[in-house]
């Protein structure tokens, strides 16, 4: 299927958002501040044209064909420096940054993210000291994981990492019909408001062990790496039952657990 004569490329996870009501909802949900906006994967500029009306936008687009369209479509905004387009892989920019930041000033990430790299991009943004807020659309399943609360079955490392740096909530769920071509799954816009930078690598390594088999007990998962006798002692201190599952432990308690077993 085509959108404005442009074929959506599967390898870039392209689905062009066309529902104007959803686009407006994204703009209305943007945090009220003076931060620059970073847009990753602007595509045909359907969201971009609304963003440049309210903020200065730094965009990253990996598809060179779309870069040419965007450069022509927003040539006035490029001339006035309201819009700056970087053609290339945004993950390479993060990887080569000595400070771990995408740009050198405070920014909010506002984007309809390509699904195939959405989780990776959000984790990079959570770790980026210059990123202050994340307002993005992803597949619904991913949005629910980042916004999950302890006790919910989808609560896992993504929700814990998010709660470790700030708060998150789903803004609006979006059906496949809002896109061209329509994806086979539902999507959602969600907002993460950061209060501090992402937790350390050791903590996240522990989370990976804790959720190795999410339906097994937390004790069974952790004892695959950590000393069981020590774990039994720590569980008793924290009032954890031996049958507690990984998704039943709060973010705060995971941090207490980490401090006691490192």
FIVEX-933784 format. One line per 2 residues: number of its first residue (from 1); their letters; for each residue x, y, z of N, C-alpha, C. Coordinates in nm, 4 decimals, decimal comma, padded with zeros to 6 digits. Layout:
NUM> a> X Y Z X Y Z X Y Z; ...;
***
This chain:
1> xx> 00,0833 -00,1192 00,0000 00,0000 00,0000 00,0000 00,0868 00,1242 00,0000; 00,0315 00,2331 -00,0498 00,1089 00,3548 -00,0616 00,0480 00,4658 00,0234;
3> xx> 00,1347 00,5603 00,0624 00,0915 00,6785 00,1349 00,1575 00,7978 00,0691; 00,0742 00,8871 00,0056 00,1285 01,0008 -00,0670 00,2331 00,9545 -00,1702;
5> xx> 00,2034 00,8464 -00,2380 00,2877 00,7835 -00,3407 00,4170 00,7253 -00,2846; 00,4318 00,7239 -00,1561 00,5516 00,6662 -00,0945 00,5174 00,5285 -00,0400;
7> xx> 00,5958 00,4288 -00,0778 00,5725 00,2931 -00,0294 00,6337 00,2768 00,1088; 00,5528 00,2311 00,2041 00,6043 00,2047 00,3388 00,6985 00,0858 00,3341;
9> xx> 00,8169 00,1030 00,3901 00,9198 -00,0011 00,3849 00,9159 -00,0859 00,5115; 00,8956 -00,2151 00,4917 00,8852 -00,3060 00,6069 01,0127 -00,3095 00,6892;
11> xx> 01,1271 -00,2972 00,6246 01,2531 -00,3093 00,6987 01,2746 -00,1936 00,7964; 01,2029 -00,0829 00,7733 01,2105 00,0302 00,8652 01,0873 00,0391 00,9553;
13> xx> 01,0022 -00,0626 00,9503 00,8846 -00,0649 01,0360 00,7914 00,0525 01,0127; 00,7758 00,0925 00,8866 00,7005 00,2140 00,8570 00,5494 00,1900 00,8499;
15> xx> 00,4770 00,2648 00,9308 00,3313 00,2750 00,9224 00,2999 00,4220 00,9463; 00,2464 00,4890 00,8459 00,2289 00,6333 00,8547 00,0994 00,6692 00,9275;
17> xx> 00,1126 00,7465 01,0358 -00,0024 00,7870 01,1161 -00,0812 00,8939 01,0415; -00,2096 00,8665 01,0173 -00,2915 00,9583 00,9380 -00,4108 01,0156 01,0143;
19> xx> -00,4450 00,9579 01,1281 -00,5620 01,0026 01,2040 -00,5321 01,1366 01,2702; -00,5970 01,2421 01,2230 -00,5699 01,3781 01,2715 -00,6038 01,3926 01,4193;
21> xx> -00,7070 01,3235 01,4648 -00,7457 01,3352 01,6061 -00,6359 01,2812 01,6975; -00,5674 01,1759 01,6531 -00,4570 01,1206 01,7316 -00,3383 01,2170 01,7298;
23> xx> -00,3110 01,2745 01,6138 -00,2028 01,3725 01,6019 -00,2272 01,4908 01,6959; -00,3501 01,5386 01,7002 -00,3849 01,6499 01,7891 -00,3696 01,6101 01,9355;
25> xx> -00,4068 01,4866 01,9657 -00,3967 01,4387 02,1046 -00,2499 01,4362 02,1497; -00,1619 01,3987 02,0597 -00,0193 01,3979 02,0921 00,0286 01,5400 02,1230;
27> xx> -00,0079 01,6337 02,0383 00,0336 01,7731 02,0589 -00,0219 01,8273 02,1909; -00,1486 01,7970 02,2191 -00,2114 01,8450 02,3422 -00,1487 01,7841 02,4674;
29> xx> -00,0873 01,6677 02,4533 -00,0293 01,5965 02,5675 00,1167 01,6326 02,5924; 00,1727 01,7156 02,5087 00,3129 01,7541 02,5258 00,3316 01,8331 02,6547;
31> xx> 00,4360 01,8021 02,7323 00,4630 01,8789 02,8539 00,4836 02,0272 02,8226; 00,4358 02,1127 02,9109 00,4452 02,2573 02,8915 00,5788 02,3076 02,9453;
33> xx> 00,6750 02,3241 02,8576 00,8080 02,3694 02,8983 00,8795 02,4322 02,7790; 01,0053 02,4703 02,7996 01,0836 02,5336 02,6929 01,1818 02,4376 02,6269;
35> xx> 01,1659 02,3084 02,6528 01,2581 02,2104 02,5961 01,2430 02,1997 02,4445; 01,3529 02,1680 02,3806 01,3491 02,1378 02,2373 01,2770 02,0045 02,2188;
37> xx> 01,2229 01,9800 02,1013 01,1601 01,8514 02,0702 01,2519 01,7711 01,9787; 01,2700 01,6445 02,0132 01,3379 01,5505 01,9248 01,2324 01,4550 01,8704;
39> xx> 01,2281 01,4408 01,7395 01,1368 01,3449 01,6755 01,2205 01,2399 01,6036; 01,1957 01,1147 01,6360 01,2672 01,0039 01,5725 01,1719 00,9324 01,4772;
41> xx> 01,2132 00,9194 01,3519 01,1287 00,8555 01,2513 01,0122 00,9429 01,2086; 01,0372 01,0673 01,1630 00,9270 01,1561 01,1240 00,8482 01,1095 01,0026;
43> xx> 00,9059 01,0176 00,9243 00,8309 00,9619 00,8106 00,7995 01,0656 00,7058; 00,6704 01,0865 00,6827 00,6261 01,1850 00,5832 00,5997 01,3218 00,6460;
45> xx> 00,6257 01,3332 00,7760 00,6089 01,4630 00,8415 00,4685 01,4913 00,8903; 00,3854 01,3868 00,9026 00,2465 01,4082 00,9443 00,2369 01,4643 01,0866;
47> xx> 00,3230 01,4177 01,1765 00,3288 01,4735 01,3114 00,4177 01,5972 01,3139; 00,5233 01,5944 01,2358 00,6201 01,7044 01,2324 00,5539 01,8385 01,2043;
49> xx> 00,4591 01,8423 01,1113 00,3982 01,9699 01,0717 00,3236 02,0358 01,1883; 00,2782 01,9540 01,2837 00,2148 02,0098 01,4034 00,3203 02,0485 01,5073;
51> xx> 00,4267 01,9681 01,5166 00,5323 01,9958 01,6145 00,6025 02,1280 01,5868; 00,6347 02,1548 01,4595 00,7100 02,2768 01,4273 00,6280 02,4034 01,4503;
53> xx> 00,4967 02,3880 01,4640 00,4125 02,5038 01,4949 00,4264 02,5467 01,6400; 00,4687 02,4538 01,7262 00,4747 02,4853 01,8695 00,6153 02,4794 01,9291;
55> xx> 00,7081 02,4087 01,8641 00,8424 02,3926 01,9188 00,9471 02,3857 01,8071; 01,0710 02,4074 01,8472 01,1841 02,3824 01,7584 01,2103 02,2316 01,7582;
57> xx> 01,2257 02,1745 01,6406 01,2310 02,0284 01,6277 01,3651 01,9817 01,5690; 01,4263 01,8845 01,6363 01,5442 01,8149 01,5869 01,4977 01,6741 01,5491;
59> xx> 01,5047 01,6394 01,4211 01,4511 01,5110 01,3746 01,5619 01,4185 01,3258; 01,5365 01,2878 01,3414 01,6297 01,1844 01,2956 01,5522 01,0859 01,2091;
61> xx> 01,5936 01,0713 01,0845 01,5260 00,9815 00,9904 01,6299 00,8941 00,9195; 01,6100 00,7625 00,9267 01,7068 00,6694 00,8696 01,6849 00,6462 00,7197;
63> xx> 01,5623 00,6696 00,6716 01,5267 00,6421 00,5318 01,5648 00,7621 00,4434; 01,6638 00,7431 00,3563 01,7123 00,8547 00,2737 01,6058 00,9062 00,1766;
65> xx> 01,5170 00,8196 00,1314 01,4085 00,8648 00,0429 01,3163 00,9610 00,1161; 01,2846 00,9278 00,2415 01,1987 01,0152 00,3206 01,2711 01,1438 00,3582;
67> xx> 01,4014 01,1360 00,3771 01,4792 01,2568 00,4079 01,4626 01,3612 00,2974; 01,4670 01,3159 00,1732 01,4517 01,4087 00,0601 01,3142 01,4750 00,0619;
69> xx> 01,2109 01,3956 00,0926 01,0749 01,4498 00,0989 01,0636 01,5507 00,2119; 01,1198 01,5174 00,3286 01,1131 01,6064 00,4453 01,1896 01,7357 00,4212;
71> xx> 01,3042 01,7256 00,3555 01,3837 01,8459 00,3279 01,3084 01,9427 00,2375; 01,2337 01,8881 00,1440 01,1543 01,9730 00,0547 01,0302 02,0266 00,1255;
73> xx> 00,9633 01,9377 00,1985 00,8370 01,9740 00,2654 00,8576 02,0811 00,3722; 00,9723 02,0763 00,4401 00,9961 02,1693 00,5507 01,1136 02,2637 00,5225;
75> xx> 01,1318 02,3001 00,3950 01,2463 02,3852 00,3603 01,2377 02,5225 00,4271; 01,1164 02,5756 00,4432 01,1017 02,7055 00,5107 01,1420 02,6952 00,6571;
77> xx> 01,0956 02,5875 00,7227 01,1290 02,5669 00,8641 01,2782 02,5370 00,8827; 01,3389 02,4731 00,7831 01,4837 02,4484 00,7881 01,5590 02,5815 00,7767;
79> xx> 01,5115 02,6693 00,6895 01,5754 02,8002 00,6708 01,5655 02,8869 00,7953; 01,4522 02,8754 00,8665 01,4334 02,9573 00,9874 01,4877 02,8881 01,1125;
81> xx> 01,5482 02,7681 01,0923 01,6055 02,6885 01,2014 01,5014 02,6376 01,3027; 01,3755 02,6356 01,2587 01,2696 02,5769 01,3409 01,2730 02,4243 01,3309;
83> xx> 01,3355 02,3764 01,2241 01,3427 02,2323 01,1984 01,4821 02,1972 01,1493; 01,5402 02,0942 01,2111 01,6704 02,0456 01,1658 01,6606 01,8947 01,1484;
85> xx> 01,7001 01,8459 01,0323 01,6861 01,7042 00,9993 01,8219 01,6369 00,9928; 01,8345 01,5274 01,0684 01,9532 01,4435 01,0641 01,9182 01,3151 00,9898;
87> xx> 01,9864 01,2893 00,8801 01,9599 01,1679 00,8018 02,0601 01,0600 00,8426; 02,0104 00,9559 00,9061 02,0962 00,8476 00,9509 02,0341 00,7759 01,0686;
89> xx> 02,1048 00,6778 01,1207 02,0553 00,5936 01,2300 02,0757 00,6641 01,3639; 01,9677 00,6929 01,4322 01,9753 00,7650 01,5597 02,0523 00,6853 01,6647;
91> xx> 02,0462 00,5539 01,6584 02,1174 00,4717 01,7569 02,2683 00,4901 01,7445; 02,3166 00,5173 01,6235 02,4593 00,5438 01,6044 02,5009 00,6741 01,6720;
93> xx> 02,4111 00,7710 01,6715 02,4401 00,8998 01,7359 02,4562 00,8787 01,8860; 02,3647 00,8040 01,9457 02,3753 00,7742 02,0889 02,5035 00,6960 02,1187;
95> xx> 02,5328 00,6006 02,0331 02,6476 00,5122 02,0558 02,7799 00,5883 02,0522; 02,7876 00,6899 01,9685 02,9133 00,7645 01,9527 02,9210 00,8870 02,0426;
97> xx> 02,8140 00,9136 02,1195 02,8138 01,0293 02,2089 02,8911 00,9981 02,3364; 02,9909 01,0794 02,3664 03,0722 01,0558 02,4869 02,9929 01,0790 02,6150;
99> xx> 02,8916 01,1648 02,6081 02,8099 01,1962 02,7256 02,6806 01,1141 02,7312; 02,6560 01,0336 02,6275 02,5345 00,9529 02,6242 02,4098 01,0310 02,5890;
101> xx> 02,4285 01,1518 02,5330 02,3123 01,2329 02,4977 02,3002 01,2511 02,3460; 02,1751 01,2620 02,3029 02,1446 01,2748 02,1598 02,1770 01,4152 02,1096;
103> xx> 02,1377 01,5155 02,1863 02,1723 01,6551 02,1581 02,2231 01,7173 02,2877; 02,2835 01,8352 02,2790 02,3506 01,8916 02,3958 02,2665 01,9911 02,4742;
105> xx> 02,1347 01,9789 02,4640 02,0459 02,0654 02,5415 01,9234 01,9849 02,5845; 01,8516 02,0285 02,6895 01,7334 01,9545 02,7359 01,6298 01,9389 02,6247;
107> xx> 01,5762 01,8171 02,6140 01,4771 01,7935 02,5098 01,3689 01,6963 02,5566; 01,2570 01,6996 02,4863 01,1499 01,6016 02,5032 01,1434 01,5183 02,3756;
109> xx> 01,1381 01,3870 02,3909 01,1213 01,2984 02,2758 00,9723 01,2865 02,2460; 00,9317 01,3294 02,1273 00,7915 01,3204 02,0844 00,7913 01,2535 01,9480;
111> xx> 00,7359 01,1328 01,9392 00,7500 01,0590 01,8138 00,6529 00,9423 01,8032; 00,6212 00,9096 01,6795 00,5555 00,7834 01,6463 00,6693 00,6899 01,6078;
113> xx> 00,7137 00,6076 01,7027 00,8373 00,5314 01,6854 00,8207 00,4098 01,5944; 00,9230 00,3820 01,5128 00,9222 00,2563 01,4362 00,9172 00,1392 01,5345;
115> xx> 00,8240 00,0484 01,5153 00,7986 -00,0562 01,6149 00,9190 -00,1469 01,6401; 00,9971 -00,1719 01,5348 01,1029 -00,2724 01,5487 01,2173 -00,2275 01,6397;
117> xx> 01,2281 -00,0958 01,6646 01,3348 -00,0488 01,7548 01,2806 00,0406 01,8669; 01,1483 00,0407 01,8861 01,0872 00,1318 01,9833 01,1421 00,1119 02,1239;
119> xx> 01,1475 -00,0139 02,1701 01,1935 -00,0407 02,3065 01,3367 00,0070 02,3266; 01,4225 -00,0219 02,2306 01,5629 00,0189 02,2392 01,5758 00,1712 02,2456;
121> xx> 01,4979 00,2415 02,1640 01,5024 00,3879 02,1622 01,4571 00,4452 02,2959; 01,3497 00,3918 02,3511 01,2978 00,4427 02,4785 01,3990 00,4203 02,5906;
123> xx> 01,4624 00,3038 02,5932 01,5643 00,2763 02,6950 01,6835 00,3714 02,6797; 01,7216 00,4018 02,5562 01,8288 00,4985 02,5330 01,7881 00,6368 02,5832;
125> xx> 01,6625 00,6747 02,5564 01,6141 00,8056 02,6000 01,6041 00,8140 02,7522; 01,5656 00,7042 02,8151 01,5586 00,7019 02,9617 01,6974 00,7228 03,0227;
127> xx> 01,8000 00,6737 02,9542 01,9374 00,6859 03,0043 02,0019 00,8189 02,9656; 01,9428 00,8901 02,8701 01,9988 01,0151 02,8188 01,9744 01,1278 02,9191;
129> xx> 02,0808 01,1862 02,9764 02,0616 01,2916 03,0769 01,9936 01,4168 03,0228; 01,9969 01,4364 02,8920 01,9336 01,5552 02,8338 01,7857 01,5328 02,8013;
131> xx> 01,7415 01,4067 02,7984 01,6001 01,3780 02,7714 01,5194 01,3926 02,8994; 01,4195 01,4787 02,8980 01,3421 01,5089 03,0180 01,2026 01,4446 03,0186;
133> xx> 01,1447 01,4275 02,9010 01,0130 01,3650 02,8884 01,0089 01,2818 02,7612; 00,9288 01,1745 02,7642 00,9168 01,0854 02,6489 00,7681 01,0677 02,6188;
135> xx> 00,7227 01,1230 02,5059 00,5829 01,1108 02,4616 00,5861 01,0412 02,3266; 00,5556 00,9121 02,3264 00,5739 00,8333 02,2050 00,4581 00,7375 02,1803;
137> xx> 00,4480 00,6971 02,0544 00,3547 00,5909 02,0192 00,4338 00,4656 01,9851; 00,3884 00,3537 02,0411 00,4463 00,2234 02,0124 00,3314 00,1241 01,9973;
139> xx> 00,3642 -00,0021 01,9742 00,2602 -00,1035 01,9806 00,2068 -00,1073 02,1246; 00,0784 -00,1377 02,1404 00,0118 -00,1343 02,2702 00,0829 -00,2218 02,3725;
141> xx> 00,1283 -00,3376 02,3306 00,1933 -00,4311 02,4219 00,3168 -00,3692 02,4877; 00,3944 -00,2956 02,4097 00,5138 -00,2292 02,4629 00,4749 -00,1152 02,5560;
143> xx> 00,3758 -00,0364 02,5162 00,3288 00,0743 02,6003 00,2831 00,0232 02,7365; 00,2108 -00,0878 02,7362 00,1603 -00,1442 02,8620 00,2738 -00,1899 02,9523;
145> xx> 00,3806 -00,2415 02,8944 00,4944 -00,2869 02,9751 00,5653 -00,1695 03,0417; 00,5830 -00,0595 02,9691 00,6492 00,0571 03,0269 00,5620 00,1245 03,1334;
147> xx> 00,4306 00,1118 03,1199 00,3389 00,1805 03,2117 00,2817 00,0892 03,3197; 00,3244 -00,0353 03,3242 00,2665 -00,1340 03,4163 00,2982 -00,1027 03,5626;
149> xx> 00,2102 -00,1514 03,6501 00,2277 -00,1389 03,7948 00,2534 -00,2776 03,8534; 00,3201 -00,2805 03,9693 00,3482 -00,4074 04,0380 00,2187 -00,4831 04,0620;
151> xx> 00,2212 -00,6139 04,0370 00,1032 -00,6977 04,0540 00,0370 -00,7313 03,9222; 00,0522 -00,6433 03,8222 -00,0026 -00,6719 03,6895 00,0874 -00,7748 03,6204;
153> xx> 00,0276 -00,8628 03,5436 00,1052 -00,9719 03,4823 00,2108 -00,9221 03,3850; 00,1890 -00,8038 03,3252 00,2876 -00,7518 03,2296 00,3958 -00,6697 03,2991;
155> xx> 00,3873 -00,6570 03,4318 00,4880 -00,5805 03,5050 00,6209 -00,6546 03,5006; 00,7235 -00,5847 03,4540 00,8547 -00,6476 03,4417 00,9644 -00,5437 03,4459;
157> xx> 01,0782 -00,5774 03,3865 01,1949 -00,4899 03,3961 01,1708 -00,3528 03,3326; 01,0940 -00,3459 03,2233 01,0691 -00,2168 03,1585 00,9902 -00,1235 03,2498;
159> xx> 00,8895 -00,1773 03,3165 00,8112 -00,0969 03,4097 00,8936 -00,0521 03,5293; 00,9801 -00,1404 03,5773 01,0641 -00,1087 03,6939 01,1680 -00,0029 03,6583;
161> xx> 01,2315 -00,0169 03,5423 01,3290 00,0836 03,4977 01,2613 00,2194 03,4838; 01,1391 00,2196 03,4284 01,0651 00,3450 03,4110 01,0307 00,4070 03,5457;
163> xx> 00,9766 00,3275 03,6373 00,9398 00,3795 03,7690 01,0617 00,4240 03,8491; 01,1784 00,3726 03,8136 01,3014 00,4110 03,8826 01,3458 00,5526 03,8448;
165> xx> 01,2962 00,6023 03,7327 01,3367 00,7362 03,6885 01,2226 00,8367 03,6868; 01,0980 00,7911 03,6945 00,9865 00,8844 03,6888 00,8518 00,8146 03,6885;
167> xx> 00,7555 00,8756 03,6206 00,6195 00,8215 03,6150 00,5778 00,8026 03,4694; 00,4825 00,7114 03,4486 00,4367 00,6837 03,3126 00,2879 00,6534 03,3103;
169> xx> 00,2219 00,6929 03,2033 00,0810 00,6548 03,1849 00,0468 00,6554 03,0365; -00,0517 00,5731 03,0004 -00,0996 00,5677 02,8619 -00,1927 00,6863 02,8378;
171> xx> -00,1663 00,7595 02,7303 -00,2459 00,8772 02,6943 -00,3689 00,8367 02,6149; -00,3489 00,7529 02,5131 -00,4611 00,7099 02,4293 -00,4217 00,5821 02,3549;
173> xx> -00,5165 00,4923 02,3419 -00,4968 00,3721 02,2609 -00,5386 00,4039 02,1175; -00,4666 00,3447 02,0220 -00,4853 00,3806 01,8812 -00,5092 00,2538 01,7979;
175> xx> -00,6200 00,2487 01,7235 -00,6495 00,1292 01,6424 -00,5671 00,1264 01,5138; -00,5557 00,0096 01,4512 -00,4795 -00,0027 01,3262 -00,5284 00,0905 01,2157;
177> xx> -00,6583 00,1228 01,2159 -00,7150 00,2061 01,1099 -00,6612 00,3489 01,1092; -00,5887 00,3884 01,2133 -00,5321 00,5235 01,2193 -00,4075 00,5366 01,1322;
179> xx> -00,3598 00,4229 01,0788 -00,2349 00,4224 01,0030 -00,2557 00,3819 00,8581; -00,1558 00,4175 00,7766 -00,1506 00,3687 00,6394 -00,0080 00,3245 00,6102;
181> xx> 00,0191 00,1990 00,5787 -00,0770 00,0881 00,5853 -00,1090 00,0531 00,7303; -00,2281 -00,0035 00,7554 -00,2641 -00,0391 00,8930 -00,1813 -00,1563 00,9447;
183> xx> -00,1228 -00,1451 01,0643 -00,0514 -00,2592 01,1228 -00,1504 -00,3657 01,1671; -00,1009 -00,4806 01,2070 -00,1893 -00,5890 01,2489 -00,2203 -00,5849 01,3985;
185> xx> -00,1662 -00,4848 01,4681 -00,1818 -00,4764 01,6132 -00,2272 -00,3373 01,6548; -00,2795 -00,3287 01,7769 -00,3173 -00,1995 01,8328 -00,1933 -00,1247 01,8794;
187> xx> -00,2049 00,0072 01,8850 -00,0949 00,0922 01,9281 -00,1405 00,1773 02,0461; -00,0485 00,2525 02,1035 -00,0838 00,3431 02,2124 00,0188 00,4546 02,2228;
189> xx> -00,0297 00,5719 02,2588 00,0576 00,6846 02,2923 00,0736 00,6843 02,4440; 00,1971 00,6968 02,4917 00,2158 00,7057 02,6362 00,3222 00,8087 02,6700;
191> xx> 00,3154 00,8582 02,7934 00,4045 00,9654 02,8395 00,4843 00,9191 02,9597; 00,6156 00,9342 02,9508 00,7045 00,9125 03,0648 00,7621 01,0481 03,1039;
193> xx> 00,7411 01,0866 03,2286 00,7970 01,2117 03,2803 00,9123 01,1777 03,3737; 01,0315 01,2116 03,3296 01,1519 01,1742 03,4040 01,1782 01,2703 03,5200;
195> xx> 01,2200 01,2125 03,6307 01,2581 01,2908 03,7468 01,4070 01,2749 03,7763; 01,4659 01,1662 03,7254 01,6100 01,1446 03,7383 01,6550 01,0521 03,6269;
197> xx> 01,7862 01,0298 03,6190 01,8386 00,9469 03,5105 01,8220 00,7985 03,5402; 01,8362 00,7186 03,4363 01,8158 00,5746 03,4429 01,9100 00,5084 03,5443;
199> xx> 01,8597 00,4036 03,6078 01,9349 00,3323 03,7110 02,0587 00,2632 03,6529; 02,1476 00,2183 03,7415 02,2754 00,1649 03,6945 02,2611 00,0266 03,6305;
201> xx> 02,3655 -00,0090 03,5574 02,3649 -00,1331 03,4794 02,3526 -00,2562 03,5692; 02,4175 -00,2538 03,6869 02,4101 -00,3670 03,7780 02,2679 -00,3970 03,8207;
203> xx> 02,1903 -00,2930 03,8478 02,0505 -00,3103 03,8864 01,9714 -00,3740 03,7722; 01,9952 -00,3274 03,6525 01,9228 -00,3806 03,5367 01,9655 -00,5239 03,5050;
205> xx> 02,0916 -00,5561 03,5319 02,1370 -00,6947 03,5163 02,0631 -00,7862 03,6144; 02,0438 -00,7382 03,7377 01,9690 -00,8167 03,8365 01,8245 -00,8384 03,7920;
207> xx> 01,7650 -00,7335 03,7331 01,6271 -00,7456 03,6854 01,6152 -00,8514 03,5772; 01,7143 -00,8573 03,4889 01,7103 -00,9582 03,3824 01,7098 -01,0993 03,4421;
209> xx> 01,7863 -01,1178 03,5476 01,7891 -01,2477 03,6157 01,6551 -01,2737 03,6839; 01,6021 -01,1712 03,7495 01,4757 -01,1848 03,8232 01,3605 -01,2257 03,7318;
211> xx> 01,3636 -01,1774 03,6072 01,2542 -01,2048 03,5131 01,2942 -01,3061 03,4055; 01,3957 -01,3877 03,4340 01,4399 -01,4893 03,3377 01,3221 -01,5762 03,2930;
213> xx> 01,2462 -01,6232 03,3907 01,1225 -01,6985 03,3651 01,0137 -01,6324 03,4504; 00,9409 -01,5373 03,3923 00,8475 -01,4537 03,4690 00,7417 -01,5302 03,5483;
215> xx> 00,7059 -01,6493 03,5050 00,6011 -01,7236 03,5750 00,6575 -01,8155 03,6845; 00,7903 -01,8245 03,6917 00,8526 -01,8987 03,8016 00,8624 -01,8072 03,9234;
217> xx> 00,8993 -01,8629 04,0366 00,9138 -01,7789 04,1555 01,0388 -01,6922 04,1436; 01,0365 -01,5807 04,2135 01,1517 -01,4912 04,2142 01,2735 -01,5623 04,2723;
219> xx> 01,2515 -01,6434 04,3764 01,3617 -01,7169 04,4385 01,4286 -01,8106 04,3380; 01,3492 -01,8819 04,2613 01,4054 -01,9772 04,1640 01,4890 -01,9039 04,0595;
221> xx> 01,4375 -01,7914 04,0097 01,5112 -01,7160 03,9085 01,6425 -01,6604 03,9638; 01,6351 -01,5965 04,0803 01,7545 -01,5334 04,1370 01,8596 -01,6351 04,1805;
223> xx> 01,8141 -01,7502 04,2270 01,9099 -01,8507 04,2763 01,9918 -01,9123 04,1633; 01,9541 -01,8833 04,0389 02,0345 -01,9275 03,9257 02,1651 -01,8519 03,9160;
225> xx> 02,1717 -01,7340 03,9824 02,2947 -01,6537 03,9778 02,3498 -01,6218 04,1169; 02,2584 -01,5991 04,2115 02,3008 -01,5554 04,3442 02,2958 -01,6707 04,4453;
227> xx> 02,3728 -01,6574 04,5534 02,3789 -01,7594 04,6569 02,2428 -01,7769 04,7243; 02,1921 -01,8991 04,7249 02,0573 -01,9237 04,7768 02,0470 -01,8968 04,9262;
229> xx> 02,1492 -01,9312 05,0027 02,1457 -01,9075 05,1474 02,1356 -01,7581 05,1767; 02,2096 -01,6799 05,1008 02,2029 -01,5338 05,1182 02,0655 -01,4814 05,0775;
231> xx> 02,0125 -01,5356 04,9677 01,8795 -01,4939 04,9221 01,7724 -01,5240 05,0269; 01,7793 -01,6402 05,0889 01,6823 -01,6766 05,1924 01,6845 -01,5751 05,3065;
233> xx> 01,8049 -01,5337 05,3431 01,8194 -01,4344 05,4495 01,7593 -01,3000 05,4072; 01,7890 -01,2574 05,2849 01,7383 -01,1298 05,2339 01,5856 -01,1328 05,2189;
235> xx> 01,5332 -01,2437 05,1688 01,3880 -01,2572 05,1542 01,3193 -01,2428 05,2900; 01,3799 -01,3017 05,3920 01,3219 -01,2926 05,5271 01,3250 -01,1476 05,5753;
237> xx> 01,4345 -01,0790 05,5512 01,4460 -00,9385 05,5914 01,3410 -00,8514 05,5238; 01,3143 -00,8806 05,3958 01,2209 -00,7988 05,3175 01,0766 -00,8491 05,3250;
239> xx> 01,0543 -00,9535 05,4037 00,9203 -01,0122 05,4176 00,8646 -01,0638 05,2846; 00,9541 -01,1199 05,2003 00,9118 -01,1834 05,0763 00,8798 -01,3299 05,1064;
241> xx> 00,7689 -01,3793 05,0540 00,7418 -01,5221 05,0646 00,8266 -01,5954 04,9608; 00,8496 -01,7224 04,9818 00,9290 -01,8001 04,8864 00,8528 -01,8271 04,7571;
243> xx> 00,7225 -01,8053 04,7599 00,6406 -01,8291 04,6400 00,6122 -01,7006 04,5616; 00,6678 -01,5878 04,6064 00,6391 -01,4612 04,5380 00,6940 -01,4644 04,3954;
245> xx> 00,6149 -01,4106 04,3020 00,6535 -01,4074 04,1611 00,7205 -01,2727 04,1295; 00,8020 -01,2692 04,0249 00,8735 -01,1451 03,9926 00,7834 -01,0226 03,9751;
247> xx> 00,6653 -01,0407 03,9136 00,5784 -00,9259 03,8865 00,5041 -00,8759 04,0102; 00,5154 -00,9486 04,1211 00,4447 -00,9094 04,2427 00,5285 -00,8205 04,3346;
249> xx> 00,6532 -00,7980 04,2997 00,7440 -00,7176 04,3817 00,7463 -00,5741 04,3295; 00,7377 -00,4769 04,4192 00,7359 -00,3367 04,3784 00,8740 -00,2888 04,3358;
251> xx> 00,8765 -00,1787 04,2638 01,0035 -00,1188 04,2216 01,0897 -00,0829 04,3422; 01,0282 -00,0251 04,4427 01,1019 00,0132 04,5644 01,1672 -00,1085 04,6285;
253> xx> 01,0932 -00,2206 04,6349 01,1481 -00,3414 04,6961 01,2586 -00,4040 04,6116; 01,2510 -00,3886 04,4781 01,3607 -00,4382 04,3938 01,4894 -00,3611 04,4233;
255> xx> 01,4759 -00,2323 04,4491 01,5943 -00,1530 04,4828 01,6507 -00,1946 04,6191; 01,5613 -00,2237 04,7159 01,6075 -00,2736 04,8453 01,6785 -00,4082 04,8278;
257> xx> 01,6203 -00,4934 04,7456 01,6779 -00,6253 04,7202 01,8174 -00,6121 04,6590; 01,8284 -00,5238 04,5610 01,9572 -00,5051 04,4924 02,0670 -00,4603 04,5899;
259> xx> 02,0334 -00,3669 04,6768 02,1319 -00,3153 04,7729 02,1815 -00,4234 04,8677; 02,0957 -00,5202 04,8934 02,1308 -00,6248 04,9907 02,2088 -00,7420 04,9291;
261> xx> 02,1964 -00,7605 04,7971 02,2621 -00,8783 04,7386 02,3867 -00,8432 04,6557; 02,4131 -00,7147 04,6325 02,5342 -00,6826 04,5550 02,6583 -00,6882 04,6450;
***
